[in-house]
Amino acid sequence: VVESTEPKSMVPVPDSIPESLPVDDGLRTKREEQQLKYRAQLQSVLACLAVQNEKQSDEDQWKCIQPLMARRAEFEYLLWEVVETSTGQQKMAALTAMGFVGSQRAVPRLRSTTADKSLRVVASEALKRCADEATLVGFVLQQQDADLSREFARVLASRRNDAALQAWLHLVREPAARASCLRAADELS
């Protein structure tokens, strides 16, 4: 290995990062306007969901959620902000919306939210909608909570796709999951 004898170039590093970096005012304003628009849409959807939240059918909830569906990723992020900073009906409505808008990325946070007894029903409904088949299988096999295990097995049994069928057949063969599967099938029949 031959080392160079030339001096290494040194780039001066500033002592501190400036408080604010220059931002194109036109872009920043458009971005801020877009965020305000998203937040207004989200508040409208949450208000729709908060009205008799538990008594709304899935179809009614779906009608409320429609404005968010075109920008699911952005709204998933904003919904978590609402879940973390709000209480009561607003928090319940945000969790309900998460069930329709959320992706597989929302699953771990939704799972931890089910530990709160006051949020458990709404969070588990959202979790059942967001979780893919492999995740549902994992939840059934973990059996930390027999009721949730049966709920996840029931959701898996009610899905109508090849992945759900394969997952269901796998679970029925597992001795640890068989009881949850049988109870879920019994409830569905």
TABEL-V828472 format. One line per field, one symbol per residue. phi: phi as a letter, one per 30 degrees, with the letter a starting at -180 (. if undefined). psi: psi as a letter, one per 30 degrees, with the letter a starting at -180 (. if undefined). A space follows every 50 residues. Layout:
phi = ???
psi = ???
//
This chain:
phi = .ccdcddddccdcddbddebcdbdeddddddddddddddddddddddddd dhedcddedddedddeddddbedddeddddededccbidddddddddddc cdceddeeddddddddedceddddddddddddddddeeddddhdbddded dddddddddcbdddddddddddddedceddddddddddd
psi = kkkkfkkkkkkkkkelkkekkkkjeeeeeeeeeeeeeeeeeeeeeeeeef jheffkleeeeeeefeffffheeefeeeeeeeeffllbeeeeeeeeeefe elafffeeeeeffffjeffeeeeeeeeeeekleeeeeeeefehfjeeeee eeeeeeffkileeeeeeeeeeefjeffeeeeeeeeeef.
//
